[in-house]
Amino acid sequence: MVKHAKPRAFYDEFFRRGPGEKNTTYCPGCGHGNAHKLIAEAITELGIQDRTVFISPVGCSVFAYYYFDTGNVQAAHGRAPAVATGVARAREDAILISYQGDGDLAGIGMGAIMHAANRGEHMAVFFINNAIYGMTGGQMAPTTLVGQRTLTTPDGRTAGREGFPIGMCEILDKLTAPVFIERVSLGDPGRIIRARRAVKKALTNQVDRKGFSFVEILSPCPINWKMTPVEARKWLIANLEPLFPLGSFRNLEEPPAAYGYRKPVSDQELLEIFAAEKSLNLESRRGLVEDQYVKIAGFGGQGVMSAGVLLANCAIAEENNATWLPSYGPEMRGGTANAGVIVSRDQIGSPVVDHANFLIAMNGPSLDSFEDSVVPGGTILVNTSLIDRKVRRSDVKVLYAPLTEIAAQAGLTAAATVAALTMYAAETGAVSLDTIKKVIPLSIKKKSLIDVNIKAVDLAAEYHANNLRGQI
């Protein structure tokens, strides 16, 4: 007696709809249920459930993790192949499935899928082509037929206005690296059986480490096509299949080139790559009096971003938590630039610094922009070399220092932000001057500039001690 059962690769119960409800997330007649079952059966038959990682992006595929009892990673819209690439390169034994719709893969994700295919990444891509955006209400997709009515083409798609439908199998077949490309259909039981073979072949290729496999699955979408499930299957056969011909485009026994797998880099190798010492012998967890929300602002070319990274690295070296978030205008030099740095003993929920308790203003526009955002009781460090006005507020502490001149004395005006960090450290004690000096060699790419930056630290510390200590 043959007993038919749900494939083991599925969860026993689908909890998306809530306790006790038996229906799935998919609309009546939708092809995703058929596609899911074909994939789950192949996973179960091949015995790869514990190795499989399902990558699902935005769209009707977004809830795959409610169905597949495998590894699951949620990806941004169109980026499933990029995420799958990262997983494949980190886990050599993983079986990667990128499950995508036509709006996702052939629209916003076109670049991601093309480059993953061109690299021959180890993954099986299952491309659900129903010629429409399903989840968001039935807008035109890259695969929508000429003349087809959708929410965004109420009079029908035209070649002159919206362009022609895109054939993804035909495009990918122009690349060298893919080993398997096939288009199948869910139009009737016979076609579903052929689709099952293609799905299993794509996953078998992953087991055999052959490379990139792509299966395009023509699928009905009755709700957005405004048809009954039976009508939708007939329409698929009569209209989609002539435009997107079924068949095998490529089925190679051997990949065109051996995949150059590179094992993940170890922590020790990373330290050697970045020429970092494993231990800096620093004082750990210096016991911050309060969390630090630092805004460093100036113009492009002043080293604002580098100073933010340096401060964050110093905080991390002392075993505090830190985040760094840059913001800058389009200009490489001379445009606005600012960086927000948070230092805390606790986990940091967001890297955004809207209200700083310490502002480093390197030029006039920066002081104008951020003076009012400093919290009452906070501190503002003003670079008097470039700012000729006083701080207007009376509820903050203000430090006035010629930061650019101090850096020039050290021999490098671009070290003005290092001088500023030094004064910040001396004023708050959030990081030590010793830590700054030890981290500078690890943060500066040009080794010839290490000594001059350390000299800027010494000169700034001296200026703070002689002119700013005890200032109100």
RODO-2510 file (C-alpha; in nm, 4 decimals, decimal comma):
residues 472
     n   res          X          Y          Z
     1     m     0,0000     0,0000     0,0000
     2     v     0,1340     0,3430    -0,0959
     3     k     0,0772     0,6113     0,1626
     4     h     0,1046     0,9699     0,0475
     5     a     0,2296     1,2174     0,3061
     6     k     0,3574     1,5686     0,3358
     7     p     0,7337     1,5840     0,2522
     8     r     0,9531     1,5887     0,5633
     9     a     1,1129     1,9119     0,4384
    10     f     0,7844     2,0869     0,5284
    11     y     0,6867     2,1762     0,8822
    12     d     0,4138     1,9549     1,0256
    13     e     0,1932     2,2610     1,0699
    14     f     0,1939     2,5986     0,8964
    15     f     0,1512     2,8637     1,1640
    16     r     0,1250     3,1727     0,9444
    17     r    -0,2545     3,1916     0,9649
    18     g    -0,2743     3,1311     1,3377
    19     p    -0,3514     2,8391     1,5717
    20     g    -0,5960     2,5853     1,4352
    21     e    -0,6188     2,7302     1,0833
    22     k    -0,5305     2,4851     0,8083
    23     n    -0,5025     2,7081     0,5011
    24     t    -0,1752     2,8522     0,3705
    25     t    -0,0860     3,2103     0,2868
    26     y    -0,1382     3,1534    -0,0842
    27     c    -0,4504     3,2423    -0,2793
    28     p    -0,6741     2,9672    -0,4250
    29     g    -0,5190     2,8289    -0,7425
    30     c    -0,1805     2,9962    -0,6851
    31     g     0,1173     2,8093    -0,8287
    32     h     0,3449     2,8727    -0,5298
    33     g     0,1904     2,5787    -0,3442
    34     n     0,2785     2,3417    -0,6305
    35     a     0,6308     2,4849    -0,6563
    36     h     0,6825     2,4542    -0,2817
    37     k     0,5753     2,0915    -0,2852
    38     l     0,8079     2,0039    -0,5743
    39     i     1,1034     2,1603    -0,3939
    40     a     1,0152     1,9980    -0,0587
    41     e     0,9839     1,6547    -0,2232
    42     a     1,3230     1,6912    -0,3924
    43     i     1,4896     1,8027    -0,0674
    44     t     1,3423     1,5031     0,1132
    45     e     1,4330     1,2522    -0,1599
    46     l     1,7925     1,3758    -0,1786
    47     g     1,8321     1,3689     0,2000
    48     i     1,9638     1,7247     0,2157
    49     q     1,7171     1,8841     0,4571
    50     d     1,9790     1,9514     0,7258
    51     r     2,2120     2,1140     0,4684
    52     t     1,9579     2,3275     0,2846
    53     v     1,9365     2,7039     0,3304
    54     f     1,6334     2,8704     0,1757
    55     i     1,6775     3,2369     0,0768
    56     s     1,3499     3,4231     0,0258
    57     p     1,3207     3,7926    -0,0605
    58     v     1,0220     4,0279    -0,0854
    59     g     0,7039     3,9131    -0,2605
    60     c     0,4756     3,6131    -0,2329
    61     s     0,7826     3,4027    -0,1490
    62     v     0,8445     3,6101     0,1624
    63     f     0,6780     3,3572     0,3956
    64     a     0,8722     3,0498     0,2813
    65     y     1,0181     3,0180     0,6304
    66     y     0,6682     2,9272     0,7560
    67     y     0,6676     2,6200     0,5300
    68     f     1,0200     2,4821     0,4867
    69     d     1,1804     2,3087     0,7828
    70     t     1,5289     2,4036     0,6633
    71     g     1,7710     2,6857     0,7196
    72     n     1,5975     3,0092     0,6225
    73     v     1,7334     3,3573     0,5556
    74     q     1,5188     3,6570     0,4664
    75     a     1,6722     3,8846     0,2008
    76     a     1,6015     4,2359     0,0785
    77     h     1,4016     4,2828    -0,2418
    78     g     1,5911     4,1218    -0,5319
    79     r     1,9018     4,0437    -0,3281
    80     a     1,8495     3,6734    -0,2609
    81     p     2,1339     3,5684    -0,4989
    82     a     2,3726     3,8061    -0,3220
    83     v     2,2768     3,6723     0,0207
    84     a     2,2992     3,3153    -0,1084
    85     t     2,6481     3,3906    -0,2398
    86     g     2,7594     3,4936     0,1072
    87     v     2,6148     3,1820     0,2686
    88     a     2,7592     2,9543    -0,0008
    89     r     3,1058     3,0957     0,0448
    90     a     3,0893     3,0723     0,4219
    91     r     2,9391     2,7205     0,4311
    92     e     3,0944     2,4986     0,1663
    93     d     2,8576     2,2089     0,2364
    94     a     2,5371     2,4140     0,2222
    95     i     2,2667     2,3589    -0,0414
    96     l     2,1468     2,7081    -0,1369
    97     i     1,8000     2,7789    -0,2762
    98     s     1,7147     3,1255    -0,4057
    99     y     1,3365     3,1378    -0,4470
   100     q     1,2217     3,4493    -0,6365
   101     g     0,9312     3,5970    -0,8280
   102     d     0,9441     3,7770    -1,1618
   103     g     0,9116     4,1295    -1,0217
   104     d     1,1829     4,0501    -0,7687
   105     l     1,4350     3,8682    -0,9896
   106     a     1,3843     4,0319    -1,3300
   107     g     1,3126     4,3792    -1,1897
   108     i     1,5017     4,5221    -0,8943
   109     g     1,7152     4,2061    -0,8649
   110     m     1,8347     4,1869    -1,2267
   111     g     2,1910     4,2867    -1,1402
   112     a     2,2161     4,0417    -0,8504
   113     i     2,0974     3,7409    -1,0498
   114     m     2,3123     3,8197    -1,3544
   115     h     2,6350     3,8482    -1,1587
   116     a     2,5652     3,5419    -0,9425
   117     a     2,5018     3,3412    -1,2600
   118     n     2,8096     3,4836    -1,4294
   119     r     3,0247     3,3783    -1,1333
   120     g     2,8764     3,0283    -1,1392
   121     e     2,7800     3,0473    -0,7728
   122     h     2,6734     2,7239    -0,6063
   123     m     2,2980     2,7725    -0,5791
   124     a     1,9694     2,6581    -0,7264
   125     v     1,7455     2,9462    -0,8337
   126     f     1,3737     2,8810    -0,8681
   127     f     1,2158     3,1665    -1,0611
   128     i     0,8366     3,1905    -1,0358
   129     n     0,7105     3,3684    -1,3482
   130     n     0,3424     3,4613    -1,3287
   131     a     0,3801     3,7744    -1,5433
   132     i     0,2639     4,0097    -1,2696
   133     y     0,3493     4,1547    -0,9283
   134     g     0,1439     3,9279    -0,7018
   135     m     0,1719     4,0379    -0,3396
   136     t     0,1468     4,4141    -0,3951
   137     g    -0,1754     4,4128    -0,5944
   138     g    -0,1112     4,3098    -0,9532
   139     q     0,1138     4,5714    -1,1117
   140     m     0,3040     4,5193    -1,4367
   141     a     0,6141     4,3028    -1,4011
   142     p     0,9159     4,2706    -1,6330
   143     t     0,7524     3,9534    -1,7714
   144     t     0,4023     4,0993    -1,8268
   145     l     0,2768     4,0246    -2,1796
   146     v     0,2247     4,2950    -2,4403
   147     g    -0,1443     4,3799    -2,4235
   148     q    -0,1875     4,2320    -2,0751
   149     r    -0,3934     4,4503    -1,8405
   150     t    -0,2548     4,5117    -1,4928
   151     l    -0,3055     4,7669    -1,2191
   152     t    -0,0365     4,9896    -1,3745
   153     t    -0,1235     4,9082    -1,7371
   154     p    -0,5047     4,9328    -1,7324
   155     d    -0,5154     4,9597    -2,1119
   156     g    -0,2635     4,6795    -2,1606
   157     r     0,1151     4,6783    -2,1809
   158     t     0,2574     4,8339    -2,4965
   159     a     0,6028     4,7695    -2,6385
   160     g     0,6558     5,1358    -2,7183
   161     r     0,5711     5,2648    -2,3717
   162     e     0,6676     4,9851    -2,1301
   163     g     0,8990     4,7723    -2,3452
   164     f     0,8849     4,4012    -2,4205
   165     p     0,8596     4,1104    -2,1720
   166     i     1,1980     3,9833    -2,0556
   167     g     1,2969     3,6205    -2,1123
   168     m     1,5311     3,5346    -1,8258
   169     c     1,6293     3,1885    -1,9502
   170     e     1,7271     3,3373    -2,2845
   171     i     1,9384     3,6078    -2,1185
   172     l     2,1141     3,3740    -1,8755
   173     d     2,1844     3,1286    -2,1577
   174     k     2,4193     3,3908    -2,3054
   175     l     2,6466     3,3569    -2,0006
   176     t     2,9216     3,0964    -1,9811
   177     a     2,9114     2,9855    -1,6188
   178     p     2,5606     2,8392    -1,5543
   179     v     2,5433     2,4583    -1,5743
   180     f     2,1662     2,4112    -1,5875
   181     i     1,8903     2,6337    -1,7291
   182     e     1,5374     2,5091    -1,7894
   183     r     1,1890     2,6571    -1,8213
   184     v     0,8913     2,4521    -1,7001
   185     s     0,5205     2,5079    -1,6423
   186     l     0,2532     2,4311    -1,3829
   187     g    -0,0210     2,4361    -1,6452
   188     d    -0,1436     2,0776    -1,5973
   189     p    -0,0397     1,7510    -1,4235
   190     g     0,1881     1,6384    -1,7076
   191     r     0,3714     1,9659    -1,7056
   192     i     0,4036     1,9549    -1,3247
   193     i     0,5716     1,6129    -1,3504
   194     r     0,8290     1,7596    -1,5912
   195     a     0,8760     2,0537    -1,3572
   196     r     0,9445     1,8101    -1,0744
   197     r     1,2314     1,6542    -1,2707
   198     a     1,3861     1,9956    -1,3385
   199     v     1,3640     2,0971    -0,9725
   200     k     1,5313     1,7752    -0,8605
   201     k     1,8035     1,8150    -1,1248
   202     a     1,8838     2,1676    -1,0036
   203     l     1,9207     2,0454    -0,6454
   204     t     2,1183     1,7384    -0,7507
   205     n     2,3644     1,9751    -0,9160
   206     q     2,4138     2,1414    -0,5788
   207     v     2,4807     1,8074    -0,4120
   208     d     2,7369     1,7321    -0,6840
   209     r     2,8894     2,0814    -0,6486
   210     k     2,8404     2,1589    -1,0173
   211     g     2,7500     2,5255    -0,9876
   212     f     2,4697     2,7621    -1,0823
   213     s     2,1326     2,6093    -1,1778
   214     f     1,8255     2,8058    -1,2868
   215     v     1,4696     2,6784    -1,3196
   216     e     1,2032     2,9176    -1,4470
   217     i     0,8552     2,8031    -1,3456
   218     l     0,5555     2,9472    -1,5342
   219     s     0,2916     2,9768    -1,2663
   220     p    -0,0750     3,0878    -1,2485
   221     c    -0,1932     3,3892    -1,0477
   222     p    -0,5740     3,3636    -1,0639
   223     i    -0,6533     3,6487    -0,8255
   224     n    -0,4480     3,9148    -1,0060
   225     w    -0,5344     3,7750    -1,3480
   226     k    -0,9005     3,7973    -1,2379
   227     m    -0,9745     3,4386    -1,3376
   228     t    -1,0832     3,1166    -1,1754
   229     p    -0,8049     2,8668    -1,0967
   230     v    -0,9097     2,6485    -1,3915
   231     e    -0,9218     2,9458    -1,6297
   232     a    -0,5808     3,0617    -1,5072
   233     r    -0,4146     2,7277    -1,5908
   234     k    -0,5643     2,7313    -1,9385
   235     w    -0,4614     3,0945    -1,9930
   236     l    -0,1056     3,0109    -1,8832
   237     i    -0,0779     2,7348    -2,1453
   238     a    -0,2388     2,9425    -2,4206
   239     n    -0,0607     3,2742    -2,3581
   240     l     0,2526     3,2456    -2,1405
   241     e     0,3986     2,9316    -2,2938
   242     p     0,4089     3,0642    -2,6547
   243     l     0,5988     3,3720    -2,5355
   244     f     0,8172     3,1810    -2,2887
   245     p     0,8834     2,8443    -2,4631
   246     l     0,9307     2,5454    -2,2347
   247     g     1,2389     2,3309    -2,2520
   248     s     1,5997     2,2824    -2,1520
   249     f     1,8357     2,5627    -2,2488
   250     r     2,1446     2,4078    -2,0915
   251     n     2,2358     2,0897    -1,9072
   252     l     2,6100     2,0497    -1,8658
   253     e     2,7688     1,7423    -1,7118
   254     e     3,0700     1,9458    -1,6002
   255     p     3,0935     2,3156    -1,5107
   256     p     3,2779     2,5385    -1,7611
   257     a     3,5435     2,6165    -1,4987
   258     a     3,6402     2,4798    -1,1593
   259     y     3,4851     2,6879    -0,8842
   260     g     3,7581     2,8713    -0,6966
   261     y     3,6214     2,8171    -0,3473
   262     r     3,8019     3,0166    -0,0826
   263     k     3,7680     2,9065     0,2748
   264     p     3,6601     3,1710     0,5289
   265     v     3,9436     3,3769     0,6703
   266     s     4,0263     3,3019     1,0327
   267     d     4,0441     3,5686     1,3014
   268     q     4,4214     3,5350     1,3167
   269     e     4,4501     3,5750     0,9387
   270     l     4,2364     3,8890     0,9577
   271     l     4,4673     4,0327     1,2221
   272     e     4,7651     3,9613     0,9980
   273     i     4,5942     4,1101     0,6899
   274     f     4,5268     4,4361     0,8727
   275     a     4,8652     4,4303     1,0460
   276     a     4,6933     4,4455     1,3829
   277     e     4,8415     4,3258     1,7086
   278     k     4,6316     4,0627     1,8771
   279     s     4,6548     4,2453     2,2089
   280     l     4,7213     4,6149     2,2669
   281     n     4,7433     4,5666     2,6434
   282     l     4,4761     4,8272     2,6989
   283     e     4,2655     4,8941     3,0030
   284     s     3,9319     4,7231     2,9412
   285     r     3,5878     4,8676     3,0152
   286     r     3,7010     5,2008     3,1485
   287     g     3,3690     5,2584     3,3217
   288     l     3,1975     5,5358     3,1258
   289     v     3,0183     5,7873     3,3413
   290     e     2,7502     5,8151     3,0721
   291     d     2,6915     5,6976     2,7176
   292     q     2,8680     5,9133     2,4627
   293     y     2,6785     6,0555     2,1646
   294     v     2,9426     6,2358     1,9620
   295     k     2,8897     6,4388     1,6462
   296     i     3,2020     6,5267     1,4462
   297     a     3,1221     6,7775     1,1715
   298     g     3,3204     6,9680     0,9105
   299     f     3,3843     6,9642     0,5385
   300     g     3,5133     6,6904     0,3110
   301     g     3,8904     6,6602     0,3315
   302     q     3,9200     6,7465     0,7016
   303     g     3,9292     6,3814     0,8047
   304     v     3,5896     6,3877     0,9736
   305     m     3,5008     6,0311     0,8721
   306     s     3,8427     5,8953     0,9652
   307     a     3,8206     6,0630     1,3037
   308     g     3,4873     5,8940     1,3660
   309     v     3,6308     5,5537     1,2790
   310     l     3,9330     5,6220     1,5003
   311     l     3,7123     5,7086     1,7977
   312     a     3,4965     5,3996     1,7477
   313     n     3,8052     5,1779     1,7183
   314     c     3,9485     5,3268     2,0377
   315     a     3,6253     5,2571     2,2249
   316     i     3,6138     4,8979     2,0969
   317     a     3,9800     4,8457     2,1852
   318     e     3,8883     4,9340     2,5434
   319     e     3,6063     4,6761     2,5236
   320     n     3,3211     4,9224     2,5123
   321     n     3,0531     4,9061     2,2424
   322     a     3,0639     5,1610     1,9617
   323     t     2,8892     5,2539     1,6383
   324     w     2,9931     5,4923     1,3590
   325     l     2,7487     5,6412     1,1089
   326     p     2,8772     5,8742     0,8310
   327     s     2,6855     6,1397     0,6414
   328     y     2,8278     6,3549     0,3657
   329     g     2,7388     6,5509     0,0565
   330     p     2,8159     6,4473    -0,3024
   331     e     3,1435     6,6380    -0,3195
   332     m     3,4688     6,4515    -0,2576
   333     r     3,6299     6,7639    -0,1120
   334     g     3,4732     7,0753     0,0311
   335     g     3,1216     6,9409     0,0779
   336     t     2,9443     6,8949     0,4070
   337     a     3,0457     6,5949     0,6157
   338     n     2,9612     6,4644     0,9593
   339     a     2,9900     6,1414     1,1512
   340     g     2,7958     6,0217     1,4522
   341     v     2,9726     5,7990     1,7045
   342     i     2,8066     5,6284     2,0004
   343     v     3,0131     5,4736     2,2811
   344     s     2,8429     5,2681     2,5498
   345     r     2,8991     4,9868     2,7947
   346     d     2,5660     4,8390     2,6826
   347     q     2,4349     4,7176     2,3500
   348     i     2,3528     5,0016     2,1084
   349     g     2,0107     4,9852     1,9480
   350     s     2,0571     5,2516     1,6791
   351     p     2,3679     5,4242     1,5380
   352     v     2,1850     5,7536     1,4770
   353     v     2,3072     6,0567     1,6742
   354     d     2,0249     6,3093     1,6588
   355     h     2,1122     6,4860     1,9844
   356     a     2,4803     6,4778     2,0702
   357     n     2,6209     6,5301     2,4171
   358     f     2,9536     6,6267     2,2569
   359     l     2,9814     6,8218     1,9313
   360     i     3,3090     6,8770     1,7496
   361     a     3,2542     7,1664     1,5084
   362     m     3,5411     7,1912     1,2608
   363     n     3,3994     7,4809     1,0536
   364     g     3,1322     7,7505     1,0662
   365     p     2,8554     7,5716     0,8735
   366     s     2,8903     7,2728     1,1056
   367     l     2,8427     7,4873     1,4142
   368     d     2,5444     7,6545     1,2493
   369     s     2,3890     7,3187     1,1629
   370     f     2,4393     7,1292     1,4880
   371     e     2,4666     7,3811     1,7720
   372     d     2,0964     7,3600     1,8544
   373     s     2,0925     6,9787     1,8463
   374     v     2,3337     6,9403     2,1399
   375     v     2,1560     6,8324     2,4589
   376     p     2,1466     7,0813     2,7484
   377     g     2,4532     7,0248     2,9632
   378     g     2,6468     6,8890     2,6665
   379     t     2,9793     7,0134     2,5338
   380     i     3,0772     7,1874     2,2090
   381     l     3,4374     7,1957     2,0901
   382     v     3,4862     7,4864     1,8463
   383     n     3,7724     7,5013     1,5962
   384     t     3,8613     7,8685     1,6283
   385     s     4,1048     7,8381     1,3366
   386     l     3,8040     7,8396     1,1019
   387     i     3,5142     7,9634     1,3173
   388     d     3,5056     8,3296     1,4134
   389     r     3,1831     8,3410     1,6141
   390     k     3,0940     8,2338     1,9662
   391     v     2,8399     7,9705     2,0623
   392     r     2,5062     8,1412     2,1218
   393     r     2,3721     7,8966     2,3817
   394     s     2,4294     7,9343     2,7541
   395     d     2,3165     7,5859     2,8616
   396     v     2,6176     7,3983     2,7206
   397     k     2,9871     7,3875     2,7996
   398     v     3,2066     7,5339     2,5250
   399     l     3,5723     7,4646     2,4491
   400     y     3,7460     7,7013     2,2048
   401     a     4,0682     7,5700     2,0475
   402     p     4,2673     7,6457     1,7280
   403     l     4,2599     7,2844     1,6103
   404     t     4,3851     7,3458     1,2555
   405     e     4,6766     7,5552     1,3843
   406     i     4,7719     7,2852     1,6335
   407     a     4,7689     7,0284     1,3528
   408     a     4,9815     7,2594     1,1359
   409     q     5,2375     7,2789     1,4157
   410     a     5,2522     6,9001     1,4111
   411     g     5,3158     6,9146     1,0359
   412     l     4,9788     6,8107     0,8897
   413     t     4,6668     7,0281     0,8859
   414     a     4,4532     6,7200     0,8090
   415     a     4,5370     6,5997     1,1616
   416     a     4,3088     6,8700     1,3039
   417     t     4,0370     6,6143     1,3735
   418     v     4,2905     6,3958     1,5585
   419     a     4,3698     6,6987     1,7715
   420     a     3,9973     6,7404     1,8291
   421     l     3,9591     6,3761     1,9394
   422     t     4,2484     6,4225     2,1754
   423     m     4,0749     6,7156     2,3428
   424     y     3,7513     6,5197     2,3549
   425     a     3,9305     6,2302     2,5266
   426     a     4,1096     6,4605     2,7687
   427     e     3,7853     6,6391     2,8533
   428     t     3,5542     6,3380     2,8939
   429     g     3,7820     6,0451     2,9790
   430     a     3,5679     5,8303     2,7474
   431     v     3,8877     5,6898     2,5917
   432     s     4,2459     5,7322     2,7036
   433     l     4,5175     5,9216     2,5206
   434     d     4,7317     5,6083     2,5425
   435     t     4,4653     5,4163     2,3513
   436     i     4,4486     5,6825     2,0795
   437     k     4,8244     5,6575     2,0282
   438     k     4,8147     5,2792     2,0101
   439     v     4,5195     5,2640     1,7693
   440     i     4,6457     5,5337     1,5302
   441     p     4,9049     5,2988     1,3682
   442     l     4,6270     5,0464     1,3041
   443     s     4,3889     5,3022     1,1537
   444     i     4,6122     5,5064     0,9243
   445     k     4,6909     5,3546     0,5851
   446     k     4,9871     5,5815     0,5077
   447     k     5,2546     5,4746     0,7523
   448     s     5,4478     5,7951     0,6870
   449     l     5,1690     5,9896     0,8606
   450     i     5,1655     5,7911     1,1849
   451     d     5,4285     5,9959     1,3647
   452     v     5,2813     6,3304     1,2668
   453     n     4,9373     6,2268     1,3940
   454     i     5,0827     6,1090     1,7245
   455     k     5,2621     6,4454     1,7502
   456     a     4,9248     6,6147     1,6980
   457     v     4,7934     6,4130     1,9933
   458     d     5,0767     6,5377     2,2149
   459     l     5,0349     6,9025     2,1095
   460     a     4,6555     6,8912     2,1537
   461     a     4,6864     6,7303     2,4970
   462     e     4,9333     6,9981     2,5982
   463     y     4,7007     7,2751     2,4735
   464     h     4,4088     7,1265     2,6654
   465     a     4,6089     7,0970     2,9856
   466     n     4,7396     7,4550     2,9641
   467     n     4,4320     7,6350     2,8292
   468     l     4,1110     7,4371     2,8687
   469     r     4,1342     7,2307     3,1861
   470     g     3,8812     7,3564     3,4336
   471     q     3,7153     7,5807     3,1736
   472     i     3,3419     7,6307     3,2175
***
